[in-house]
Amino acid sequence: MDIPSQAESQPMNSAAPNGNYRFALISLTTLFFMWGFITCLNDILIPYLKGAFNLTFTQAMLIQFCFFSAYFIVSLPAGAIVSRIGYQKGIVLGLGIACLGCILFYPAAENQIYGVFLLALFVLASGITILQVSANPYVTALGDPKTASSRLTMTQAFNSLGTTVAPFFGSYLMYGATGEHNAATASASDVQIPYLILAASLLLLALVFLYLKLPKLNHTSSNTGIFKGGAWQHKHLVLGAVGIFMYVGAEVAIGSMLVNYLASPSVAGLTEAKASKLLAYYWGGAMVGRFIGALIMQKVSGGIVLAFNSAMAIFLIVLSISTTGPLALWTVLGVGLFNSIMFPTIFSLALQQLGKDTPQGSGILCLAIVGGAIIPLFQGMLADSIGVTMSFLLPASCYLYIAYYGLIGSRVTQLIKD
């Protein structure tokens, strides 16, 4: 499936397409904001529903398991669907399905059934998966391929803006204005209003994108099976998929455990409400880092920046779990700053020089986001067995692979020579 640098609906001149590209990128930033906002709410849902349903850490982590497993199940079919209906219609479809997932939170809370919450999260994530498959390659295609990493990093910064705002929104609506609610007083019905508001917002966005005039990108069907040939021949893509698995798993695992980690007496001894608001520093650091990274990677190789940030993330995690008090608190929150450029950089490095295999490659990379389901679940098991603090060694180990990918694994080669 070819994704050219020109919009097929425009004449072959620079002025008109460039104007449309700028408008398209501005429009797409709203999507990055929304799925960042929704994803971050899970970090507040975990300690809240853990209290409401009296769950273990492992059981609570099923929230992330069901949410991110949707990427594994839906990503490849989503790639095939988007290749047929186009990127813009794929965005509208994704928004509609995500809206349905938010609506399902109402009956889940009304009937106080944890399993229905998990189903709602799966449906919601399925819609976001289609958005990822549609929007990420759209951003990489709209402009100069040499600055694709920088461009995707800039739009991902608005994803981080959503994750920065979400903790205040979720904490206020779930824990109350005073923040005095805690796990002992948690009620599953408190999540109804936040997700109904999200459903209305997603529906509005779907209607907006249905009528927006965006550049059309060529997308022709591939005759190659989804699990053979095509994108799977590119070694740097396959290794990049592992990198996405490790990164998303580490980032989600840390975010999922932060509220309980910061509530620990040896760290800060905060209430769940106050700890939830501090999540904004973790995700806000990612937002700031993405703006900085977008500028740095105009001059410095994305692979080098990726390896450096991975090393810093490992250092901060080890320092945090080795200390107590404010130092332990701020060092773990500081990991967010260095997470900042990882997803868009790995994504862009993995898609480089894929040509007609780019849509399939995008689907494979989104498939790897299932790391956000697997790694947090294992960290939950570790937290139940060896404690919350030592469980952070698991995400720290994930950054070792990401450093390898930045330095070596992202080099463009092929597994199978034609």
N, C-alpha and C positions, 0 to 999 in steps of 0.2 A: 504494500500500500504506500504510494508515493505521497509525501507531504512536502510540497515545494515551498520556496520562500515567497512566492507571489500568490495572492488570492485569485482563484480561477475566475471569479466574477468581475475582476477589475482588469483594465487594459494594462499592457506591459510598460508601465512607467512608474517612477519612484514616488511621485508626490501623493497620488491617490492611495496606493497601498499603505504607505507609511502612516498616513493619517488614520486609515482604518485600523491599522495595527495598534496604534496608540489608544484608540477608542476601545478596541477589543480587550487590550490588556487592563485598562481601567475597569471595564465591566467584569473581567474575570477575577479581579481582586476581591470582589464581594463574595465569590464562592470560596476562595481561600480563607477569608475571614470566618464564614459560617461553619465550614467543617472543622476549623480549628476550635471555634467556640464550643461546638457540640462535643468534640472529642475530649476536651478538657473537663467538661462537666462530669465525665466518668470518674475522674479523680476525687470528686466530691461525693458522687453516688456510692463509691465503694465503702468509705467509713460510715456513711449515713445508713445505707441499707444493711451494712454489717451489724449496726446497732438495732435497726428496726426488726430484722429477722434473726438476730442472735447467731450470726454466722462465724465460722472460722476464717482465717485469712485465705485459705485455699478456696473455700466456698465463695467468699467475697470476690476473689479474683476471677470467678466465672463470668463476672460482668465484662471484664476485658477479653476473656476467652471468646464469649459469644459475639462481642462487638467486632473483634479483629479477625475472627475465623471467617467472617463474611468476606473479607478480602481474598482469602484462599478459595472459597467456594464460588464467589461471584466474579472475580477479576477476569479470568479467561473468557467466560461467556460474555462478560461486558465488553471485552476487546472485540469479540466477533460482532456483537450488536452495534457497537459504535462504528465499526468498519462498514456497516450496511446503511445505517441511518444518518451518519455524520456526527461530527463533534457537537454542534449546537443542539441538535435534537437529543443527543445523549445527555447533555447537561440538563435539559428540561425533564427527561425521564428520571434522571438521578434525583433531582429536586423533588419530584412527585412521590417517589418511593420513600425518600427520607421523611417527607411530610407525614406519610402514612405511619411510619415507625414512631414518630413523636405522638401521634394521636393514640396509638396503642398503649401509651403510658397511662392514659386515663382509666381504661378497664383494668389494667394491671394493679393500679393503686386502689381502685374501687373494690376489687375482690381480694386484695392483700395476698396475691400469689406471686412468689419470687420467680417462678418459671415463666410467667407471662411477661415480667420485666425483661427477662433474658431474651425472649422472643422479640419483644419490641426493639431491644438493642440490636438484634441481628438484622431486622428489617431496616432500621435506621442506617446501620452501617452498610447494608447492601446498596442503598441509594447513594451514600457518600463514595462507595467504591466506584460506581459508574461515573460520578463526578470526577474522581481522581483520574480514571482512564481517559476521560474526555478532555479535561482541562490541562493536565500536565503537559502532554505532547503538543497541545494547542499553543501553550506559552513558549515552548522550545522552538516551535516552527515559525512564530511571528517575529521575524527579524534575523539578524546576522547570526549564523551558527556559532561563530567564534565567541559571542557573548551570551550564549544560551544559559550557561551556568549562572552568570550574573543576573540575567533577566528572571530566571525561575527563582533564584534566591530572593530577589526583590519582591516578587509576588508572594512568596512564602512568608515574607516578613509580615504581611497582612494576615496570614494564617496564625502567626504568633501574636498578632494584636488581638485576634479572637480568643486565643488561649489566655491572654493576659487579663482581658475583661471578664471572662467566664467565671473565675473564682469569686469575684465580688457579686455577680448576678446570682450564682448558685448558692453562695453562703447566705446572702440576704433572704432569698426566697425559701430555702430549705431550713436554715437555722434561726431565722427571724431577725428583725432589725437590731435587737439587743445582743444577739450572738450567744444567748444564754442556753439555748437548746443544746443538748448533747446526745450521745448514743443512747443514754437511758430513756430519753424522752422522744426519740425519733419515731416518726410515723410515716409509713410509705406513701400516704395520701399527700404529703407535703410536696411531692414532685409533680403533681398534676398541673399546677399553674405554670411552672417554668417550661414544661414540654408542650403545653398548649400554645404558649406564646411562640415557641420555636416553630411549631407546626404552621401557624399563621404566617410567620416570616418566610418560611420555605415555600409556601404556596404563592406568596407574593413574588418571590424571586423567580419561581417557575413561570409565572405569567409574564414577567418582565423579559426573561430570556426567550420566551416563545415568540415575542414580537420584535426583539432587537435585530438590527441589520448588522450582522458580523461578517467578516471576510470568510469565504468558503475555501477550504483546503481540499486538495485532491485526495480521495480515499477510494482506491479500487480494491476489490476483493482479492485475496490471495488463495491460490489453489493448494497451498501447503497445509497439512494437518497441524493443529495447534500444538501438539506435543512432539513434532518432528520437523527437521529442516528449519529454514527461515532463521528466526532470531536465535534459536538454540545453538546455532553454529558459532555464535560470537562468544568467545571465552570471557571477554571483559564484561559482557552482559550477564552471563551466568554468575560470575564472581560478584558482580554488582548486586544481583538479586540476593545473594547471601549477605552482602553488606547492608542492604535494606532490612533484611530479616533481623540482623544483629542490632542495627541502630534503632529501629522502631521498638524492638523488644526492650532494649536498654532504657530508652527514653520513657516509654510507657510504664515499665516496671518501677522506675524511680518516682515518676509522678504519682503512681498508684499507691506507693508506700509513704509518700512524704507526710501526709496528714498524721498517720500513726507514728512515724519516725519523729516528727516535731512535737508530738504529744507526749513522747517518752520523757520521764523525769530526768534522765541523764542528758537529754539534749536541750529541750526548752520547757517541757511540762505545760504546753499550751492546751486550751480546749480545742475540740474539733473545729468549732466555728472560726477561731482565730488562726488556727493552723491552715484552714482552707483558704483564707485570704492571703496567706504567705505564698501560696502556690503561684500567685501573680508575679512574684519575683523570679521564680524558676522559669515560667513561660515568658515573662517580660524580658529576661536576659536573652532568651532565644530571639525575641523580636529585635532587640537592639543589635545583637550579634549579626543578624541577617542583613540589616542595613549597612553595617560596617563591612561585612563579608562581601556584599555586592560590589563595594568600592575596591576592596583589596584584590578580589579576583579579576579585576580589570587588568591588573599588573602581575599578579602572582598565580602560579599554577594551582588549579583547584585541588589536585592531588596532594600537593605539599601542605596547603591550608588544612585539608581534611586530616592528614596525619598529625599535624601540630595540635589541632583541636582535640583529637582523640587522646593524645598524650596528656593534655591538660585535664581532660575529664577524668582520666584514671587517677591522676595526682590528687584532684580535689575530693574524689570519693574516698580514697585511702586515708587522706588527711581527716576527713569528716568522721569516719567510723573509728579513727584512732584517738579522737579527742572528745570533749564534752562542751556543753554550754554554747555561747554565741559563736565560737569558732566552728563547732560542728554544724551549727545551723546555717551559717552563711556560706560555708564551703560547699555544702551539698546543694544549696540553692544556686550557687555559682556555676554548677555544671550546666545549667540551662544556657548560659552565655556561649559555651563551647559546643553545645548541641546545635546551635543556630544554623550553621551552613551545611550540616551533614546530610540531611535528606535531599535537598535540592542538588547538592554537589554530586552525591552518589548517583542520583537519578540521571543527571545530565551526562556524567562520565560514562555511565552504562549505556546510554542511548546514542553516544557519538558514533557516526559513520554506519548506522544501521540501515539507512536508506529506506527501501520499501518495507523492511521488517520493523520499522519504528512502532506502529500501532501494536503489533504482537509483543514487541519488547516492552512497551509500556504496560501491557496486561500482565506480563511475567513479573515485572518489578512490583506492580500493585499486589500480585499474588503473594509476594514475599513479605508484605506487610503483616502477614499472619504471625510474624515474630512478636507482634504486639499481643497476640493471644497466648502463645506458648511460653515465652520467657517470664512474663508476670505471674503466670500460673505456677511455674517452678519456683519463683521467688516467694510466692505465697506459701508453698510447701516448706521452703527453707525457713521462713519466718515462724511457721508453726513449730518447727523442730529445733532451730538454733537461735531464734530471735530475730527481730526486725533489723537490728543494726548489722549483724554479720551477713544477712541476706543480700546486702548491697554489694557484696563481692561478685555476685553473679552479673549484674549489669556492667561492673567494672571490667570483667573479663571480655565482654562483648566489644569494648572499645579497642582491644588489642587487634582483633581482626580488621576493624575499620581502618586502623593505622596502616596495616598491611595492604589493604585495598588501595588506599590513597597513594602509597609509594610504589607498589608493584602491580597489584591485581587489575588496576584500571587501564593498563597499557592495551592498546587495540591489537588483538590477535584473533584467530579463529580456531575453534576446536577441530573443525573438519574443513579441509581445503577442497575447493571446487575442482 
